[in-house]
């Protein structure tokens, strides 16, 4: 048996974003039904290198398909300046759950970008007002591009405000999308006034004030993925219908982790997990709802879902490099 090697171009080509959104939605629903196995994300902190490794294994039974995978991913903020490498690098092993054979080894960096955008799209679809047509983005890095692409697939986005301290990054984003959207540079405050706001920064002190947000804004809090990170004012989290992706991860390393550790937030302030919303166990946006927030830490089940789409697409197209990774002869 052969293992399929899929590089970043292969993943980008075959992990079609709408299909990834559908698969990620199915994974969230499976999680709510109890049809997933997802041990807690484990961290290896490397202060010597100002970085860390994260191990993320999971199994998903989504009804029509099931799959297992493990992603080995890092966050090294000094990489771009010091080594000419991305801050985040990921590798994923995609396995047959019946036999444990490694069906594919694939780039996890593009995969992470796609599944993160897909999760925001799923949350936006269930929590934003149906008529939402403006999107604010805080942070003009790589993920901002996927946030726009993904959210535009579930809402008719017309106006986009991009906020970033780096004017060159802002302009690059504007140039990329100017033929598709009315996109302009703006302040964090201006971005926060939009119908939907996605924040994608690594800050450890809130940069979005509560009073800047619209009465019915939906917020995708994406940036906080480690203990100590915190993009939004505590009052925003207290006022909102607060939906999280996973209780254990969010209380440890999500947007809520700092106010949670300080006793500002408690169980009573959390509306529920996104999987429960997707599965129909609890309502998403209701007519009387105002501000909504989705706390996204990124789940291994999302990686499995995105990898499933990439693998199936590559197989059908006959793409990727087949090679012998493990011995398969019985002793």
CORNORGI-V780703 format. One record per backbone hydrogen bond with DSSP energy under -1.0 kcal/mol. NH is the residue of the N-H (numbers start at 1). CO is the residue of the C=O. E is the energy in kcal/mol with one decimal. If there is no record, write none. Layout:
# CORNORGI-V780703
nh = {NH;NH}
co = {CO;CO}
e = {E;E}
This chain:
# CORNORGI-V780703
nh = {3;4;5;6;11;12;13;14;15;16;20;21;22;23;24;25;26;27;28;29;30;31;32;33;35;37;42;44;46;49;51;53;54;55;56;58;59;60;61;62;64;67;68;69;70;71;72;73;74;75;76;79;82;83;84;85;91;92;93;94;95;96;100;103;103;104;105;106;107;108;112;113;114;115;116;117;118;119;120;121;122;123;124;125;126;127;128;132;135;136;137;138;139;144;146;147;148;149;150;151;152;153;154;155;157;158;159;160;161;162;163;170;171;172;173;174;175;176;177;178;180;181;182;183;184;186;191;192;194;196;197;198;199;200;207;208;213;214;217;218;219;220;221;222;222;223;229;230;233;237;238;239;240;241;242;243;244;245;250;251;252;253;254;257;260;261;262;263;264;265;269;270;271;272;274;277;278;279;280;281;282;285;289;292;293;294;295;296;303;304;305;306;307;308;309;310;311;312;313;314;315;316;317;318;319;321;323}
co = {323;103;321;105;7;8;9;10;11;14;16;17;18;19;20;21;22;23;24;25;26;27;28;29;30;59;55;53;51;46;46;44;73;42;71;69;37;67;35;65;62;60;95;58;93;56;91;54;89;52;87;76;78;79;79;79;72;106;70;104;68;101;96;94;101;94;4;92;6;90;108;109;110;111;112;113;114;115;116;117;118;119;120;121;122;123;124;129;159;196;161;198;163;141;142;143;144;145;146;147;148;150;151;151;155;133;133;182;135;184;137;166;167;168;169;170;171;172;173;174;177;177;158;181;160;162;187;188;191;134;218;136;220;138;231;231;210;192;214;195;292;197;294;199;220;199;226;203;208;233;234;235;236;291;240;293;272;295;246;247;248;249;250;254;256;257;258;260;259;259;266;267;242;242;244;273;274;275;277;276;276;126;286;217;241;219;243;221;299;300;301;302;303;304;305;306;307;308;309;310;311;312;313;314;314;5;3}
e = {-3.0;-2.6;-2.9;-2.4;-2.3;-2.6;-2.1;-2.2;-2.5;-1.4;-2.5;-2.8;-2.1;-2.4;-3.0;-2.4;-2.2;-2.0;-2.4;-2.2;-2.4;-2.2;-1.9;-1.7;-3.1;-2.2;-1.8;-2.6;-3.0;-1.7;-1.7;-2.2;-3.0;-2.1;-2.5;-2.2;-2.2;-2.7;-2.3;-2.7;-1.1;-2.1;-1.4;-2.2;-1.8;-2.1;-2.8;-2.5;-1.5;-1.8;-2.7;-2.0;-2.7;-2.6;-1.0;-1.4;-2.0;-2.7;-2.4;-2.9;-2.8;-2.6;-3.1;-1.1;-1.1;-2.1;-2.4;-2.8;-2.3;-3.2;-2.0;-1.8;-2.4;-2.7;-2.0;-1.9;-2.4;-2.0;-1.8;-2.1;-2.4;-2.5;-2.9;-2.6;-1.4;-2.0;-2.4;-2.0;-2.6;-3.2;-2.8;-2.3;-3.2;-1.0;-1.0;-2.6;-2.0;-2.2;-2.9;-2.7;-2.3;-1.1;-1.5;-1.5;-2.0;-3.2;-2.1;-2.5;-2.3;-2.4;-3.0;-2.0;-2.5;-2.3;-2.1;-2.4;-2.9;-1.8;-1.6;-1.5;-2.4;-2.2;-2.7;-1.4;-2.3;-1.9;-2.3;-2.2;-1.5;-1.8;-2.8;-2.7;-2.2;-3.1;-2.6;-1.5;-1.3;-1.1;-1.1;-2.5;-2.7;-3.4;-2.8;-2.0;-1.1;-1.3;-2.0;-2.3;-1.8;-1.2;-1.9;-2.3;-1.6;-2.4;-1.0;-3.1;-2.1;-1.5;-2.8;-2.3;-1.1;-3.5;-1.8;-1.9;-2.2;-2.2;-1.5;-1.4;-2.3;-1.3;-2.0;-1.6;-2.4;-1.1;-2.5;-1.3;-2.8;-2.4;-1.3;-2.1;-1.3;-2.8;-2.3;-2.1;-2.2;-3.0;-2.8;-2.2;-1.2;-2.3;-2.0;-2.5;-2.8;-2.3;-1.7;-2.3;-2.9;-2.5;-2.4;-2.3;-2.6;-2.3;-1.9;-1.1;-2.2;-2.1;-2.4}
